[in-house]
């Protein structure tokens, strides 16, 4: 199991279109992936569920935790982290 905690730097946070893009990206991995809004203290959500991701209420500047468990967990963490933090930002978190 791998996890990363980072600050969301995308302009709209995870609303509608960005949330859909996040879920689409998560479906490309075989690992179980969860998203937690650390800033709001909400329970983790299944990253494959658009309703779950939207209910996390992630906005720009919020800290989130992405947890992946499975055969491609490392790639999942890196790719999904880049979607939220921006390219080149994940390694520094």
C-alpha positions in Angstrom: 0.0 0.0 0.0 1.2 3.5 -0.9 -0.1 6.9 0.0 0.7 10.5 -0.6 -0.6 13.7 1.0 -0.5 16.9 -1.0 -2.0 20.3 -1.5 -4.5 20.6 -4.4 -3.2 23.2 -6.8 -5.6 22.8 -9.7 -7.7 25.9 -10.3 -11.2 24.3 -9.7 -10.3 21.7 -7.1 -12.3 18.5 -7.8 -15.6 19.9 -9.1 -17.5 18.3 -12.0 -15.1 18.1 -14.9 -11.9 17.8 -12.9 -13.6 15.1 -10.7 -14.6 13.2 -13.8 -11.1 13.4 -15.1 -9.7 12.1 -11.8 -12.2 9.2 -11.8 -11.3 8.3 -15.4 -7.6 8.3 -14.6 -8.2 6.1 -11.5 -10.1 3.6 -13.6 -6.9 3.0 -15.6 -5.3 1.3 -12.6 -6.0 -2.1 -11.1 -5.2 -1.0 -7.6 -7.9 -0.1 -5.1 -7.7 3.7 -4.8 -9.2 6.0 -2.1 -9.3 9.8 -1.8 -9.5 11.6 1.5 -10.0 15.4 2.1 -7.6 15.9 5.0 -8.5 19.6 5.3 -12.2 19.0 5.9 -11.6 15.7 7.8 -14.0 13.8 5.6 -13.9 10.0 5.4 -12.1 8.6 2.4 -14.0 7.9 -0.8 -13.6 5.4 -3.6 -11.7 7.1 -6.3 -13.7 5.2 -8.9 -16.9 6.8 -7.7 -17.8 10.2 -9.2 -20.3 10.7 -6.3 -17.7 9.8 -3.8 -15.0 12.1 -5.2 -17.5 15.0 -5.5 -18.7 14.4 -1.9 -15.1 14.8 -0.7 -15.6 18.6 -1.4 -12.0 19.1 -2.5 -11.2 22.7 -3.4 -8.0 24.5 -4.4 -5.6 24.7 -1.4 -7.1 21.7 0.4 -4.8 18.9 1.5 -5.8 15.5 0.3 -4.5 12.0 0.8 -4.5 9.4 -2.0 -4.1 5.8 -1.0 -3.5 3.0 -3.5 -3.2 -0.7 -2.8 -2.4 -3.2 -5.5 -0.1 -4.2 -8.3 0.2 -0.7 -9.9 -0.1 1.4 -6.7 3.1 3.4 -7.4 2.0 4.5 -10.8 -1.5 5.3 -9.5 -0.1 7.5 -6.8 2.2 9.4 -9.2 -0.4 9.9 -11.9 -3.3 10.9 -9.7 -1.0 13.1 -7.6 0.1 15.0 -10.7 -3.5 15.6 -11.6 -4.1 17.4 -8.4 -0.8 19.0 -7.6 0.4 19.7 -11.1 3.3 18.2 -13.0 6.6 18.1 -11.2 5.0 18.9 -7.8 4.4 15.4 -6.4 8.0 14.5 -5.6 8.4 17.6 -3.4 5.4 16.8 -1.2 
